[in-house]
Amino acid sequence: MNFSKYSFVPFLLSFIPFLWDGHISMILNHYLSPEFFLSSHLFIIYVFLMTLNLSTSRLSYLYLIFLGFIYDTYYFKTIGIVILTLPILCFLLTQLSRFVKRNAYVDLLLVFLSLFIFDIINFGFVLLYGYSNESITDFIIYQLSPSLFFNLLMFILTKPIIEKLFLYLSVDRFK
């Protein structure tokens, strides 16, 4: 997909799901039982859709490092978790998307795999930094499974809207 000179707009729009993630997680966890913890990854889904639909360049990886820095400082109050995982996962996602014929099911599988790896790596860093002492079994049952189910549902609901937005921005309407 070729973009016009206004191709920075999808990157700027990524701040909207970034700010919504914390609020969505807080509202949902308020109504869930205390042993379950659901984390919204609407921002990560947006970034992965942006990676799948836009041509990536070195500048986009610098932007992902910048977004990872902001994500780390905003949500984790530390540096080094998402600043590493976000660009690496987006690179792996672009490499994987070269070998498969993309359709809705493949995109769902790629996002599932990416969210799974993202959550597992983040959990490993959280254990490494000593922010949690939760067992991997409890993490999988009470946090990873509900979060993956919710985020896949969010992906199914938001994918058509985001792709229409990218298509709208790809046409040079701003002459």
Backbone hydrogen bonds, N-H to C=O, Kabsch-Sander energy under -0.5 kcal/mol:
donor,donor_aa,acceptor,acceptor_aa,energy
4,S,169,L,-0.6
7,S,4,S,-1.1
9,V,6,Y,-1.6
12,L,8,F,-2.0
13,L,9,V,-2.5
14,S,10,P,-0.6
14,S,11,F,-0.7
15,F,12,L,-1.3
16,I,13,L,-1.4
18,F,14,S,-1.3
19,L,15,F,-2.0
20,W,16,I,-1.7
21,D,17,P,-1.8
22,G,18,F,-0.6
23,H,19,L,-0.7
24,I,20,W,-2.8
25,S,21,D,-2.5
26,M,22,G,-2.2
27,I,23,H,-2.5
28,L,24,I,-2.5
29,N,25,S,-2.5
30,H,26,M,-1.3
31,Y,27,I,-1.0
32,L,28,L,-1.1
36,F,33,S,-1.2
37,F,142,Y,-2.5
39,S,37,F,-0.5
40,S,38,L,-0.5
43,F,17,P,-0.5
45,I,41,H,-2.5
46,Y,42,L,-2.4
47,V,43,F,-2.5
48,F,44,I,-2.6
49,L,45,I,-2.6
50,M,46,Y,-2.4
51,T,47,V,-2.3
52,L,48,F,-2.5
53,N,49,L,-2.2
54,L,50,M,-2.2
55,S,1,M,-0.6
61,Y,57,S,-1.5
62,L,58,R,-1.8
63,Y,59,L,-2.1
64,L,60,S,-2.2
65,I,61,Y,-2.0
66,F,62,L,-2.2
67,L,63,Y,-2.8
68,G,64,L,-2.6
69,F,65,I,-2.1
70,I,66,F,-2.2
71,Y,67,L,-2.9
72,D,68,G,-2.7
73,T,69,F,-2.4
74,Y,70,I,-2.4
75,Y,71,Y,-2.7
76,F,71,Y,-0.8
76,F,72,D,-1.3
77,K,72,D,-1.2
78,T,72,D,-1.2
84,L,81,I,-0.6
85,T,81,I,-1.8
86,L,82,V,-2.1
88,I,84,L,-1.4
89,L,85,T,-2.8
90,C,86,L,-2.1
91,F,87,P,-2.2
92,L,88,I,-2.5
93,L,89,L,-2.5
94,T,90,C,-2.1
95,Q,91,F,-2.1
96,L,92,L,-2.7
97,S,93,L,-2.3
98,R,94,T,-0.7
98,R,95,Q,-0.5
99,F,95,Q,-0.6
99,F,96,L,-1.1
100,V,96,L,-0.8
102,R,100,V,-0.7
107,D,103,N,-2.5
108,L,104,A,-2.0
109,L,105,Y,-2.3
110,L,106,V,-2.8
111,V,107,D,-2.5
112,F,108,L,-2.5
113,L,109,L,-2.7
114,S,110,L,-2.5
115,L,111,V,-3.0
116,F,112,F,-2.5
117,I,113,L,-2.5
118,F,114,S,-2.8
119,D,115,L,-2.7
120,I,116,F,-2.4
121,I,117,I,-2.8
122,N,118,F,-2.4
123,F,119,D,-2.4
124,G,120,I,-2.3
125,F,121,I,-2.3
126,V,122,N,-2.5
127,L,123,F,-2.4
128,L,124,G,-2.4
129,Y,125,F,-2.8
130,G,126,V,-0.6
130,G,127,L,-0.6
131,Y,126,V,-2.3
132,S,126,V,-0.8
139,F,135,S,-2.2
140,I,136,I,-2.4
141,I,137,T,-2.4
142,Y,138,D,-2.7
143,Q,139,F,-1.7
144,L,139,F,-3.2
145,S,140,I,-2.1
147,S,143,Q,-1.9
148,L,144,L,-2.8
149,F,145,S,-2.3
150,F,146,P,-2.5
151,N,147,S,-2.8
152,L,148,L,-2.4
153,L,149,F,-1.8
154,M,150,F,-2.4
155,F,151,N,-2.3
156,I,152,L,-2.3
157,L,153,L,-2.0
158,T,154,M,-2.5
159,K,155,F,-2.3
162,I,158,T,-2.7
163,E,159,K,-2.6
164,K,160,P,-1.9
165,L,161,I,-1.9
166,F,162,I,-2.5
167,L,163,E,-2.3
168,Y,164,K,-2.5
169,L,165,L,-2.3
170,S,166,F,-1.3
171,V,167,L,-0.9
171,V,168,Y,-0.5
173,R,171,V,-2.1
